[in-house]
Amino acid sequence: MKVFHTAILGAAVPLLLIAVSITASPWFSFTNNALSDLGHATRSRVAPIFNLGLATGGLLIVVTACMLAGSSAYRLLLGATGYFLMLVGVFDEVYGRLHFYVSVAFFTALLLFLLIYGLLERKFPPIASAIIAAAAWYLHFAYNAPRGAAIPELISVAAVLPPYLQVARSHGSDRQQ
């Protein structure tokens, strides 16, 4: 399978299953919940769908990272990001602090990827996106605004999607030389 197609699946699978989980959970609120509330094994009936999406998406991101040619920084960062995404699905909110730690690792990896991509490619928009995502997280943790983490989570994911897909397109080992 081509690197770019694998990368698309790495993003689409978790996002699709998150959307299905949200649709099937009328109690979910973007301003009052974290996305991970959907994956709580004892409180959410959609937990298997949600957590399957994260674990599968994480695996596909790791596979994408392994298929990249060239930059070892991208392979390392995307591999770690995919691994942490899998861990967020495996260690759901039932695991308490452990879930928090792997979630922080995942979102930190996203921000690092944006910064490294912006620096290596000499592009300002990914760095600006990282600053916006970091500001959303700061507002959430410092001022409890919004109360739930879903909005900063989605901002972070949306910010990283274009650079992630561009790396897969331009550094894919199957691209035409």
N, C-alpha and C positions, 0 to 999 in steps of 0.2 A: 504494500500500500504506500502511496506517496506520502511524504512527510507533511505536506500542506493539508491533505485530507485527514490524516491522523490528528493534526493540530486542531482542525475544525471540529472533529468529533470530541477532542479533549475539552473544548469549550462548550459545544452544543449539548452533549449528554448531561452534564451536571445542571446547566441552565434549564434545559427542558424538564428534567425531573424535579428541579426546584419549582418551576412554574406549575407543574402538575400537583406537587405537594401543596403549594399555596392555594391553588384552585380548589383542592379537596379539603381545605382547612379554613372554614369561615371565621374561626376565632383569630386567625393570624392578622397582625397589624404591622405595617411597615414602620410605623413610628414607635410602637411599643414592644416589638419583639426583635430578637436576633433571628437570622435565617436558621441557625442551629436549633432553635426551639422546635422547628419542624422535625428534627431528627432525634428528639428526646425519646428514647426507647420505651419509657413507661408512661409518658404523657401525650404522645402524638401517635395517632393511628396511621399516619403516613411516614413514620420513621423508616421503615424498610425501603420505601421508594426514595426518600431524600438521601439516606446514607448510601444506598446503592449508587445514586447519581454522583455523590462526592468521591466514593472509592473508585468507581469506574473512570470518571473524569481524571482523577489523579493518576491512575495507571496509564491512561492514554497520553497525559502530559509527560510522564516519565518516558514512555515509548517514543514520543516526539523528540524529547531531549536526546535520547540515545541515537536517533536517526540523523541528528544535525551534523553537518560538516563544518569544519573551520573552528570558530570561536569556542574554546573550552569554557569561557565565562558563561555563555548562553547555555551550554549543556549542563553545567553545574547548577546554575540558578534555576533553570526550568526543571531539572531533575529534582532538586530540593523542593521546589514549589509543588510539583506533582505529588511527591512523597508526603509533604505536610498536608495537602488536601486529602489524600487517602486517610491519614491519621485523624483528621477532623471527622471523617465519616465513621471510622472505626471506634474512636474514643469519643462517643457522643456526649451530650450534656450529663448523662448519668454518671460519668466519670469526674464530674466537678472540675477541680483545678487542672487536672490533666487535659481536659478538653480546652480549657482556657489557654493553657500553654501552647498546645499544638495549633490552636486558632491564631494566637499571636505570631507564632512562627510562620504560619501560612501567609498572613497579611503582611508581615515584615518582608518575607521573600518576594511578594508581589511588588512592594515599594522598592526594594533593592533592584529587582529586575528593571523597573521603569528608570531608575537612576542610572544604572549601568548601561542600559540600552541608549539612553539619551547621551551619555558621555561618549560611549564607543562610536555611535553613529553621528555624533555632533549635531544632535537635534534637540531643540529646546522644548517642544510640546510634551514629550514624555516626562521631562523633569518638572514642567509646570503641572502636569497631571498628578505626579507623585506628591507635589506640594499641596494640591487641592485635596487629594485623598488623605494625606497626613493631617491637614487642617480639619477635615471631617471627623477623623478619629480623635483629634485633640478636643474638639467641641463635644463629642460624645463622652469622653472620659473625664474631662475637666468640668463640664457644665451639664452633663446628663442631657444633652440636646443633640439628637433626639434621645428619648429614654431608651429605646431599643437600638441594637447595632445594625439592623438590616440596611439602613440607608448608607452608613459608611462602608459596609460590606459591599453593597452594590456599586457604589462610587469607585471603590478600589478595583473591583472586577472589570467594570466598564472601562476604566482608565488603562488597564493592562492589555485588553483584548487586541487593539490594533497593533501595538508593537510585537506582541506574542505571535500573531498571524504573519506579520512582516518578517520576523526572524525565521519562522518556518518556511516561508516562501523563498527568502533570499539565502538561507543557509541550509536548506534541505539537501541531503546527500544525493537525492534523485534529480535535482534541477539540471537543466541543460547548460552545458558549459559553452 
